């Protein structure tokens, strides 16, 4: 009788014993369709259930895993839905309480006499020990009990209708049956050099380790693979770019000389160094791929303007792409002020232009009549053509996908690419998101920029804050008052900002001029208001976050942020960067309303503690996690299955070194030792960029 082969890694989970259509549908909500998906669905954490903390030994302020039998249940009193659902637990050592807010449904799930295993933060409330909002599991004795107690027990991310125990039992069966069939992807030499365990054993130990050491080795191996496949993709893109023929631009530099002569200041040492790196790149025969990082106010725009002038003088067009219409408009104003006196016209292209005007500007671009265009992603749409695109500048790159970057480059014949960001990026993230770029950093602020005094205040201090504002204005300064604008409540927020501006103008500062700026105003209206503010005709500019980036008014010395708790950390840092641009002492006042969440409190504390954008970025990264921080989900990069950019920075460096060595020796992974890697790479980068053209 012919034996049927063991089902492979591509087997749909629905066809495994004990799964069926309903459970398969629940698993698909977690992105799990095949055996391979399940094997790489690693647990959120492991609980050491060989050493459960006795209830009597629980310490406030710590997280702990413990176990106890339910001896009492206290649902919230009727009509008090905000009160917690509490359970009294007992073990051999004593008693403790577990409590859940919004836990009314637990009355249908929990009952006296059940034994629970719980994991959560311990606190003291009215003298009693309380386990707050714990993860819990009902312990039932059965034949697979060894999976759920007395070992390092995996805890998975679950979904409704898929209890932890059922998922764990299924994962045990899959891991037990299939890890032997997982093919190795790493070349032997890499595994030996980096002392990595095999892929099959790593997957087994990532789910059901016998020891902490086995779990650590498994995580290390899986994180290394994640990073290696990412870094290989980036290294291949980079190696292709350096092999590509680009446009060597080496004009006499007359336009650059004239712009520099017209500036009322000299460039900082850091700006000079970075400009020299860019100038050298643009003169080389292969296309520039450079990331320009610099904190708020460090002077990136002027360096970008020098690059634009170099391209224009060499006979090419330059395109500057920004993530929002407001930022594109602000860049357009700035570039016009810098370039048009030199006879270099600048035009704006966004999707909100009237269709006839947009068509006219597109035609001028295609005919080569426009040397410099500033726009949003409208620049990369179908139908936008350039006669001779020689330089693409992408600002606030983290808001664009890698694919958009590639599309803009595709509008020319291997143009130079300069990517800019004012969101300082910790090195590990820069290597991840921009591994295909060279990195320049403007790490010096212009002379005279002083640290900005940042304070947090509550509503009770509003009158004092207004008195302080009046004092600054009496001394000849100006102020911003900024209101949040959240898309879901844009109409309400806009009304709040408009009402508040009216209140400031009529009731608080009737003797001063208050201006209002928001995103619904047309380009010309915004431009007129900003020009009046810059000229000192407006004392207080009330605004939504449209002024987050790109506005430079040296005389403004106070930034008052209303509802500071509603802003993200990088947004707060950007807003603060609008002041402190002149020789006077400047202030940022964060006015927060109501009770703050733990995260909002940490954001505001970080702002008052640090002026340095890199430190702010690190806190932001810790608070939000890398995926949120960069929207990497939209960035066009493969997602990590196991790796954590914060925890695994050292492994990322190792993987990068290996990836560069592999690509230097075998640029398209054609050699026999790299076949499995190549297949893994194409699977992971499927549909991302032009990497598939490696296949």
C-alpha positions as MATLAB code, in Angstrom:
seq = 'XXXXXXXXXXXXXXXXXXXXXXXXXXXXXXXXXXXXXXXXXXXXXXXXXXXXXXXXXXXXXXXXXXXXXXXXXXXXXXXXXXXXXXXXXXXXXXXXXXXXXXXXXXXXXXXXXXXXXXXXXXXXXXXXXXXXXXXXXXXXXXXXXXXXXXXXXXXXXXXXXXXXXXXXXXXXXXXXXXXXXXXXXXXXXXXXXXXXXXXXXXXXXXXXXXXXXXXXXXXXXXXXXXXXXXXXXXXXXXXXXXXXXXXXXXXXXXXXXXXXXXXXXXXXXXXXXXXXXXXXXXXXXXXXXXXXXXXXXXXXXXXXXXXXXXXXXXXXXXXXXXXXXXXXXXXXXXXXXXXXXXXXXXXXXXXXXXXXXXXXXXXXXXXXXXXXXXXXXXXXXXXXXXXXXXXXXXXXXXXXXXXXXXXXXXXXXXXXXXXXXXXXXXXXXXXXXXXXXXXXXXXXXXXXXXXXXXXXXXXXXXXXXXXXXXXXXXXXXXXXXXXXXXXXXXXXXXXXXXXXXXXXXXXXXXXXXXXXXXXXXXXXXXXXXXXXXXXXXXXXXXXXXXXXXXXXXXXXXXXXXXXXXXXXXXXXXXXXXXXXXXXXXXXXXXXXXXXXXXXXXXXXXXXXXXXXXXXXXXXXXXXXXXXXXXXXXXXXXXXXXXXXXXXXXXXXXXXXXXXXXXXXXXXXXXXXXXXXXXXXXXXXXXXXXXXXXXX';
ca = [
       0.000    0.000    0.000;
       1.411    3.383   -1.055;
       2.124    5.776    1.829;
       0.743    9.301    1.563;
       3.481   11.909    2.097;
       3.383   13.932    5.317;
       1.297   17.071    4.737;
       3.625   20.017    3.999;
       4.055   23.498    5.408;
       1.618   24.900    2.844;
      -1.245   22.745    4.160;
      -4.324   24.878    4.994;
      -5.015   24.715    8.744;
      -8.650   23.857    8.027;
      -7.603   20.342    6.982;
      -5.718   19.537   10.177;
      -7.371   17.131   12.609;
      -9.567   18.994   15.092;
      -9.610   22.325   13.225;
     -12.510   22.458   10.732;
     -14.080   25.512    9.025;
     -15.223   27.432   12.139;
     -11.901   27.288   13.959;
     -10.067   27.971   10.650;
     -12.110   31.163   10.307;
     -11.083   32.240   13.845;
      -7.423   31.505   13.039;
      -7.640   33.470    9.789;
      -8.550   36.565   11.841;
      -5.022   36.284   13.289;
      -3.572   35.999    9.770;
      -3.083   32.228   10.084;
      -4.028   30.227    6.991;
      -1.337   27.525    6.624;
       0.867   25.330    8.795;
       3.810   27.632    8.002;
       1.850   30.687    9.221;
       1.139   28.880   12.492;
       4.768   27.816   13.035;
       5.921   31.426   12.726;
       3.093   32.739   14.950;
       5.334   33.004   17.979;
       3.913   33.576   21.481;
       3.620   37.067   22.990;
       5.478   35.793   26.039;
       6.104   32.707   28.169;
       4.937   32.352   31.760;
       7.149   30.374   34.097;
       4.540   28.096   35.641;
       7.227   25.999   37.303;
       7.494   28.876   39.800;
       4.116   30.474   40.511;
       4.300   33.286   43.101;
       2.299   32.416   46.248;
      -0.527   34.938   46.786;
       0.972   35.973   50.099;
       4.311   36.861   48.444;
       2.838   39.227   45.798;
       4.587   42.622   45.876;
       2.922   45.917   44.780;
       4.551   47.491   41.736;
       5.667   44.179   40.211;
       4.140   41.980   37.506;
       3.644   38.371   38.625;
       2.176   35.039   37.605;
       0.174   33.306   40.347;
      -2.588   30.777   40.816;
      -5.573   30.496   43.138;
      -9.059   29.074   43.576;
     -12.066   31.410   43.334;
     -13.788   31.710   46.732;
     -15.889   34.832   46.016;
     -17.176   36.953   43.098;
     -18.146   40.674   43.300;
     -19.783   42.021   40.125;
     -20.202   45.842   39.892;
     -23.351   47.090   41.695;
     -26.330   47.753   39.354;
     -26.009   51.089   37.553;
     -22.287   51.372   38.384;
     -20.819   49.998   35.191;
     -17.523   51.822   35.823;
     -16.831   49.898   39.042;
     -14.501   46.869   38.689;
     -15.506   43.203   38.590;
     -13.586   41.548   41.461;
     -12.752   37.979   42.361;
     -11.407   36.764   45.727;
      -8.739   34.060   45.311;
      -7.187   31.665   47.807;
      -4.113   29.428   47.707;
      -2.197   27.548   50.425;
      -0.432   30.791   51.480;
      -3.361   33.206   51.760;
      -5.754   35.464   49.813;
      -5.636   38.124   47.067;
      -8.147   39.959   44.876;
      -8.142   40.145   41.069;
     -10.072   43.017   39.496;
     -11.085   43.951   35.947;
     -12.610   47.238   34.739;
     -15.224   46.662   32.057;
     -15.324   43.040   33.128;
     -19.090   42.610   33.434;
     -18.997   39.687   30.952;
     -16.851   37.710   33.456;
     -19.998   36.970   35.495;
     -20.920   34.530   32.663;
     -17.449   32.932   32.592;
     -16.124   32.641   36.139;
     -17.598   30.710   39.070;
     -16.656   29.672   42.603;
     -14.367   26.670   42.910;
     -12.575   27.253   39.585;
      -8.789   27.373   39.675;
      -7.220   30.273   37.742;
      -3.693   31.040   36.604;
      -3.292   34.845   36.420;
      -0.615   37.217   35.145;
      -0.769   40.948   35.867;
       0.480   44.029   37.681;
       0.194   43.946   41.473;
      -1.111   46.963   43.441;
      -2.320   47.743   46.944;
      -5.845   49.160   47.331;
      -7.305   50.017   50.762;
      -4.696   47.771   52.384;
      -5.478   44.691   50.242;
      -3.296   43.144   47.512;
      -4.972   43.466   44.081;
      -3.953   41.929   40.741;
      -5.056   44.570   38.209;
      -6.566   43.678   34.804;
      -4.771   40.318   34.756;
      -4.653   37.883   31.853;
      -6.266   34.769   33.249;
      -6.788   31.162   32.320;
      -9.186   28.629   33.842;
      -7.216   25.512   34.787;
      -8.945   22.257   33.913;
      -7.280   18.944   34.528;
      -6.918   16.841   31.402;
      -4.475   14.766   29.422;
      -2.663   17.795   27.971;
      -2.199   19.402   31.384;
       1.587   19.311   30.903;
       1.161   22.038   28.251;
      -0.594   24.460   30.562;
       1.173   24.112   33.935;
       4.496   23.106   35.439;
       6.597   24.462   32.540;
       7.443   27.584   30.507;
       3.959   28.069   29.085;
       3.436   30.011   25.829;
       0.843   32.815   25.865;
      -0.448   33.713   22.392;
      -2.294   36.688   20.982;
      -5.868   35.367   20.729;
      -9.129   36.470   19.150;
     -12.761   36.198   20.218;
     -13.958   32.621   20.474;
     -10.426   31.200   20.462;
      -9.436   30.522   24.081;
      -5.777   30.405   25.107;
      -5.885   26.707   26.089;
      -7.448   25.576   22.808;
      -4.956   27.615   20.766;
      -2.038   26.295   22.829;
      -3.151   22.675   22.347;
      -3.463   23.198   18.579;
      -0.027   24.856   18.404;
       1.485   21.928   20.326;
       0.108   19.466   17.752;
       1.378   21.570   14.824;
       4.833   22.119   16.337;
       5.133   18.439   17.238;
       4.134   17.247   13.765;
       5.838   19.752   11.444;
       9.003   21.362   12.830;
      11.061   18.399   11.521;
       9.961   19.259    7.966;
      11.041   22.924    8.043;
      13.837   23.423    5.471;
      16.961   25.335    6.528;
      17.390   28.682    4.739;
      20.706   29.945    6.107;
      24.017   28.949    4.517;
      26.001   26.649    6.845;
      28.868   29.157    7.015;
      26.590   31.916    8.353;
      25.016   29.604   10.937;
      28.410   28.435   12.140;
      29.880   31.944   12.252;
      26.939   33.356   14.207;
      26.423   30.189   16.340;
      22.757   29.919   15.427;
      20.512   26.929   16.141;
      18.767   25.194   13.218;
      15.451   26.631   12.020;
      13.325   23.585   12.954;
      14.611   23.374   16.558;
      14.337   27.184   16.842;
      10.646   27.070   15.908;
      10.004   24.249   18.377;
      11.737   26.106   21.224;
      10.123   29.430   20.332;
       6.770   27.806   21.206;
       7.504   25.091   23.781;
      10.991   25.564   25.268;
      12.319   23.321   28.025;
      14.553   26.086   29.448;
      15.025   29.859   29.334;
      18.316   29.320   27.469;
      16.567   27.309   24.720;
      13.930   30.042   24.391;
      16.655   32.732   24.150;
      18.550   30.830   21.430;
      15.311   30.270   19.462;
      14.320   33.926   19.593;
      17.819   34.975   18.562;
      17.722   32.710   15.510;
      14.252   33.822   14.363;
      15.077   37.515   14.878;
      18.298   37.048   12.896;
      16.342   35.550    9.972;
      13.845   38.453   10.068;
      16.626   41.021    9.950;
      18.724   39.135    7.407;
      15.880   38.890    4.885;
      15.190   42.608    5.307;
      18.852   43.629    5.075;
      19.460   41.348    2.066;
      16.597   43.028    0.220;
      17.928   46.491    1.059;
      21.521   45.483    0.187;
      20.392   44.152   -3.221;
      18.514   47.408   -3.916;
      21.561   49.384   -2.884;
      23.988   47.319   -4.921;
      21.760   47.704   -7.987;
      21.604   51.457   -7.432;
      25.394   51.784   -7.219;
      25.786   49.672  -10.382;
      23.204   51.800  -12.234;
      24.269   54.600  -14.558;
      23.238   57.935  -13.094;
      23.619   61.568  -14.096;
      26.943   63.151  -13.157;
      26.146   66.799  -12.324;
      29.133   69.038  -11.979;
      28.108   72.574  -13.031;
      30.269   75.629  -12.221;
      28.131   76.306   -9.160;
      27.193   79.876  -10.049;
      23.590   79.580   -8.728;
      24.807   77.988   -5.486;
      27.371   80.789   -5.069;
      24.709   83.485   -5.628;
      22.251   81.894   -3.156;
      24.931   81.599   -0.486;
      25.956   85.223   -1.017;
      22.322   86.338   -0.548;
      21.854   84.587    2.822;
      21.933   86.789    5.948;
      23.934   84.061    7.766;
      26.714   81.576    7.059;
      26.104   77.817    7.042;
      27.037   75.842   10.163;
      29.932   73.389   10.073;
      27.454   70.491    9.990;
      25.549   72.027    7.045;
      28.850   72.532    5.163;
      29.884   68.910    5.788;
      26.526   67.519    4.644;
      26.399   69.781    1.580;
      29.857   68.554    0.559;
      28.634   64.902    0.835;
      25.600   65.713   -1.340;
      27.640   67.714   -3.884;
      30.113   64.812   -4.219;
      27.242   62.322   -4.685;
      25.600   64.447   -7.375;
      28.889   64.768   -9.302;
      29.364   60.971   -9.335;
      28.228   58.824  -12.300;
      25.908   56.629  -10.167;
      22.680   58.015   -8.661;
      22.760   59.544   -5.180;
      20.683   57.731   -2.518;
      21.051   59.831    0.606;
      19.039   60.334    3.804;
      19.433   63.767    5.393;
      18.534   63.783    9.078;
      18.416   66.892   11.197;
      16.511   68.080   14.228;
      13.821   70.743   13.951;
      15.399   74.053   12.887;
      18.821   72.602   11.989;
      18.622   73.992    8.444;
      17.919   71.037    6.143;
      15.846   73.104    3.687;
      18.715   75.388    2.700;
      20.922   72.351    1.979;
      18.126   70.868   -0.165;
      17.872   74.217   -2.005;
      21.603   74.031   -2.855;
      21.046   70.540   -4.313;
      18.040   71.801   -6.351;
      20.131   74.675   -7.776;
      22.935   72.269   -8.723;
      20.474   70.115  -10.702;
      18.894   73.177  -12.374;
      22.262   74.669  -13.350;
      23.258   71.296  -14.826;
      20.169   71.535  -17.085;
      17.807   69.222  -15.174;
      14.515   69.520  -13.282;
      14.086   68.981   -9.539;
      10.989   67.678   -7.716;
      10.340   68.135   -3.987;
       7.681   65.791   -2.520;
       6.020   66.439    0.872;
       3.429   64.262    2.679;
       0.675   66.860    3.115;
      -0.678   69.779    1.112;
       0.139   72.152    3.956;
       3.772   71.087    4.100;
       4.018   71.195    0.286;
       2.604   74.744    0.316;
       5.068   75.822    3.012;
       8.000   74.324    1.097;
       6.783   76.052   -2.034;
       6.786   79.433   -0.220;
      10.280   78.816    1.155;
      11.763   77.632   -2.150;
      10.177   80.588   -3.970;
      11.780   83.026   -1.524;
      15.175   81.358   -2.002;
      15.188   80.513   -5.732;
      12.994   82.991   -7.595;
      15.315   85.998   -6.944;
      17.952   83.916   -8.824;
      15.623   83.532  -11.816;
      14.581   79.940  -10.982;
      10.762   79.692  -10.983;
       9.091   77.246   -8.560;
       5.607   75.778   -9.089;
       3.206   73.856   -6.810;
       1.399   70.643   -7.801;
      -1.241   69.214   -5.423;
      -4.518   67.389   -5.999;
      -6.611   70.291   -4.678;
      -5.675   72.574   -7.602;
      -8.486   73.275  -10.069;
      -8.262   70.693  -12.860;
      -7.503   73.254  -15.589;
      -4.685   74.797  -13.523;
      -3.314   71.334  -12.691;
      -3.325   70.366  -16.385;
      -1.474   73.560  -17.308;
       1.224   72.946  -14.675;
       1.615   69.310  -15.744;
       2.053   70.409  -19.371;
       4.717   72.951  -18.343;
       6.561   70.222  -16.400;
       6.437   67.802  -19.330;
       7.730   70.525  -21.678;
      10.634   71.254  -19.327;
       9.501   74.864  -18.750;
       9.403   74.388  -14.958;
      12.823   73.774  -13.380;
      11.541   73.107   -9.821;
       8.193   71.656   -8.711;
       7.011   71.157   -5.124;
       4.066   68.835   -4.500;
       2.384   66.035   -2.618;
       2.080   62.417   -3.794;
       0.220   64.039   -6.738;
       3.747   64.138   -8.222;
       3.880   60.340   -8.535;
       0.437   59.884  -10.108;
      -0.170   58.614  -13.632;
       0.091   61.353  -16.209;
       2.709   63.458  -14.410;
       5.752   63.612  -16.673;
       9.062   65.438  -16.557;
      11.244   66.395  -19.475;
      14.528   65.835  -17.595;
      14.075   64.924  -13.925;
      17.536   64.969  -12.355;
      16.830   65.272   -8.610;
      14.006   63.980   -6.402;
      13.811   65.348   -2.836;
      11.414   63.539   -0.473;
      10.609   65.308    2.809;
       9.358   63.702    6.038;
      10.109   60.383    4.365;
       8.651   58.245    7.183;
       5.173   59.228    6.026;
       5.792   57.798    2.553;
       6.062   54.198    1.484;
       9.279   52.950   -0.073;
       7.166   52.247   -3.154;
       6.242   55.950   -3.507;
       9.924   56.819   -3.296;
      10.590   54.336   -6.095;
       7.698   55.731   -8.195;
       9.029   59.280   -7.964;
      12.475   58.073   -9.056;
      10.792   56.215  -11.923;
       9.640   59.582  -13.353;
      13.214   60.178  -14.542;
      16.182   58.225  -15.814;
      17.879   57.248  -12.537;
      17.678   60.729  -10.944;
      19.533   61.545   -7.738;
      17.467   60.978   -4.580;
      17.656   63.039   -1.390;
      15.386   61.941    1.453;
      14.930   64.328    4.409;
      13.449   63.894    7.846;
      13.115   66.082   10.932;
      11.987   63.063   12.940;
      15.318   61.976   14.388;
      15.685   58.246   14.001;
      17.624   56.007   16.367;
      20.405   54.273   14.431;
      18.789   50.813   14.458;
      15.658   52.184   12.824;
      17.599   54.192   10.253;
      19.403   50.989    9.232;
      16.091   49.198    8.939;
      14.002   51.722    7.110;
      16.766   53.311    5.083;
      19.253   50.469    4.675;
      19.406   51.299    0.963;
      20.501   54.903    1.657;
      23.673   56.662    2.810;
      22.981   58.723    5.939;
      23.997   62.347    6.601;
      23.154   64.076    9.884;
      23.049   67.820   10.583;
      23.914   67.486   14.256;
      24.424   71.172   15.046;
      21.878   73.957   15.464;
      22.550   77.396   13.964;
      24.458   79.750   16.309;
      22.261   81.648   18.743;
      19.626   78.879   19.001;
      19.036   78.475   22.739;
      17.335   75.537   24.446;
      13.597   76.223   24.766;
      12.169   76.333   28.284;
       9.359   73.741   28.289;
       6.766   73.589   31.088;
       3.570   71.589   31.646;
       0.577   73.421   33.118;
      -3.048   72.592   33.969;
      -6.239   74.537   33.283;
      -5.984   76.190   36.746;
      -2.980   78.178   35.466;
      -4.686   79.583   32.340;
      -4.946   83.150   33.703;
      -1.251   83.181   34.672;
      -0.335   81.876   31.198;
      -2.276   84.705   29.524;
      -0.523   87.247   31.769;
       2.822   85.754   30.732;
       1.867   85.929   27.019;
       0.928   89.603   27.414;
       4.308   90.294   29.038;
       6.223   88.677   26.155;
       4.197   90.646   23.585;
       4.777   93.883   25.521;
       8.517   93.108   25.224;
       8.104   93.009   21.437;
       7.750   89.229   20.927;
       4.974   87.166   19.284;
       3.211   83.920   20.246;
       1.560   80.843   18.768;
      -1.493   79.199   20.344;
      -2.050   75.751   18.801;
      -5.146   73.544   18.963;
      -5.288   69.839   18.171;
      -6.899   68.710   14.959;
      -7.891   65.059   14.917;
      -9.348   63.749   11.680;
     -12.294   61.949   13.310;
     -13.465   65.154   14.973;
     -12.079   67.685   12.509;
     -15.263   69.773   12.284;
     -15.543   69.977   16.105;
     -11.834   70.698   16.562;
     -11.917   73.385   13.872;
     -14.915   75.011   15.565;
     -13.080   74.856   18.922;
     -10.011   76.539   17.382;
     -12.152   79.179   15.656;
     -14.188   79.892   18.824;
     -11.027   80.069   20.916;
      -9.368   82.509   18.486;
     -12.488   84.683   18.700;
     -12.415   84.461   22.514;
      -8.719   85.476   22.573;
      -9.354   88.403   20.191;
     -12.513   89.735   21.850;
     -12.267   88.839   25.548;
      -8.641   88.177   26.521;
      -6.493   90.364   24.247;
      -8.921   92.912   22.731;
      -6.071   95.414   22.344;
      -3.880   92.979   20.343;
      -4.144   91.510   16.842;
      -5.034   87.793   16.845;
      -4.811   85.816   13.591;
      -6.320   82.398   12.801;
      -4.702   79.791   10.563;
      -6.187   76.396    9.659;
      -6.115   73.831    6.882;
      -9.422   74.839    5.292;
      -8.034   78.212    4.187;
      -6.789   78.533    0.610;
      -3.074   78.724   -0.210;
      -3.159   82.492   -0.816;
      -5.067   83.176    2.440;
      -2.599   81.105    4.469;
       0.312   82.787    2.721;
      -1.110   86.255    3.488;
      -1.653   85.426    7.200;
       1.860   84.003    7.544;
       3.389   87.042    5.833;
       1.500   89.346    8.235;
       2.653   87.266   11.229;
       6.239   87.296    9.966;
       6.029   91.087    9.455;
       4.903   91.515   13.097;
       1.401   92.769   12.231;
      -0.206   89.800   14.065;
       0.732   89.452   17.763;
      -0.832   86.035   18.482;
      -1.346   83.396   15.835;
      -4.069   80.901   16.826;
      -3.655   77.830   14.665;
      -4.397   74.154   14.210;
      -1.380   71.911   13.624;
      -0.853   73.353   10.134;
       2.147   75.201   11.560;
       3.778   71.973   12.738;
       6.551   72.152   10.140;
       8.393   74.649    8.013;
       7.442   78.062    9.395;
      10.262   80.340   10.488;
       9.375   83.478   12.472;
      12.452   84.484   14.526;
      10.463   86.987   16.605;
       8.026   84.340   17.997;
       9.086   83.370   21.524;
       6.097   81.448   22.979;
       4.383   78.280   21.815;
       1.234   77.529   23.842;
      -0.126   74.050   23.035;
      -3.767   73.563   24.085;
      -4.848   69.985   25.012;
      -1.209   68.909   24.849;
      -2.289   65.401   25.920;
      -3.915   64.879   22.512;
      -0.690   65.344   20.555;
       1.920   62.734   19.688;
       5.457   63.208   20.955;
       7.087   63.962   17.604;
       4.273   66.442   16.879;
       4.910   68.246   20.180;
       8.634   68.368   19.401;
       7.926   69.773   15.915;
       5.623   72.445   17.378;
       8.220   73.440   19.962;
      10.706   73.869   17.108;
       8.663   76.775   15.734;
      10.003   79.031   18.508;
      13.550   79.718   19.671;
      14.595   80.845   16.191;
      15.687   84.331   17.252;
      18.142   85.642   19.849;
      15.526   85.774   22.660;
      14.738   83.257   25.355;
      11.791   81.129   24.181;
       9.124   79.067   25.899;
       6.874   76.119   25.127;
       3.835   75.786   27.444;
       2.019   72.431   27.350;
      -1.498   73.000   28.660;
      -3.168   69.673   29.468;
      -6.809   69.182   30.397;
      -8.427   66.629   32.703;
      -6.872   63.425   34.020;
      -3.970   62.209   31.900;
      -3.501   58.634   30.773;
      -0.211   57.022   31.768;
       1.070   57.373   28.184;
       0.073   61.060   27.884;
       1.837   61.754   31.186;
       5.021   60.082   29.868;
       4.874   62.099   26.634;
       4.559   65.385   28.510;
       7.292   64.383   31.001;
       9.615   63.543   28.088;
       9.009   66.972   26.538;
       9.761   68.864   29.752;
      12.864   66.731   30.408;
      14.577   66.896   26.990;
      15.135   69.335   24.125;
      17.112   66.842   22.040;
      15.132   65.308   19.183;
      17.022   61.993   19.288;
      16.145   61.489   22.967;
      12.516   62.422   22.208;
      12.479   59.933   19.325;
      13.757   57.138   21.560;
      11.007   57.735   24.131;
       8.456   57.911   21.309;
       9.715   54.612   19.957;
       9.469   52.974   23.395;
       5.920   54.288   23.873;
       4.500   53.497   20.463;
       6.629   50.648   19.164;
       8.365   50.710   15.782;
       5.329   49.808   13.641;
       3.343   52.779   14.946;
       6.344   55.127   15.108;
       6.965   54.885   11.403;
       3.792   53.462   10.063;
       6.166   50.716    8.803;
       3.020   48.826    7.926;
       2.600   51.341    5.113;
       6.274   51.742    4.332;
       6.440   48.870    1.871;
       8.949   46.901    3.961;
       8.352   43.273    4.948;
       6.935   42.848    8.445;
       8.919   41.125   11.172;
       7.635   37.854   12.541;
       9.773   37.769   15.673;
      12.346   40.571   15.685;
      11.902   43.617   17.898;
      13.863   46.687   16.829;
      14.237   47.939   20.395;
      15.228   44.666   22.000;
      17.278   43.187   19.153;
      19.441   46.087   17.942;
      22.634   43.999   18.265;
      21.189   41.170   16.158;
      20.227   43.719   13.474;
      23.879   44.818   13.245;
      25.035   41.182   12.892;
      22.471   40.503   10.167;
      23.465   43.666    8.315;
      27.140   42.676    8.240;
      26.227   39.196    6.913;
      23.806   40.598    4.313;
      26.425   42.991    2.948;
      29.040   40.232    2.721;
      26.607   37.861    0.960;
      25.496   40.492   -1.592;
      29.089   41.644   -2.211;
      30.008   38.044   -3.123;
      26.778   37.108   -4.949;
      24.781   40.272   -5.887;
      21.614   38.450   -7.034;
      21.900   35.314   -4.805;
      22.420   32.998   -7.781;
      24.986   30.672   -6.127;
      23.954   27.178   -4.890;
      24.665   28.127   -1.220;
      22.158   30.979   -1.479;
      19.264   29.293   -3.298;
      17.165   28.740   -0.186;
      17.862   32.298    0.984;
      16.809   33.635   -2.401;
      13.507   31.723   -2.255;
      12.893   32.977    1.309;
      13.759   36.514    0.243;
      11.369   36.549   -2.712;
       8.584   35.070   -0.563;
       9.081   37.668    2.183;
       9.403   40.651   -0.192;
       6.614   39.446   -2.458;
       5.198   42.416   -4.340;
       7.465   44.864   -2.530;
       9.456   47.179   -4.807;
      11.209   45.729   -7.789;
      12.963   43.046   -5.782;
      10.957   40.395   -7.529;
      12.913   41.314  -10.655;
      15.712   39.423   -8.900;
      13.621   36.349   -9.752;
];
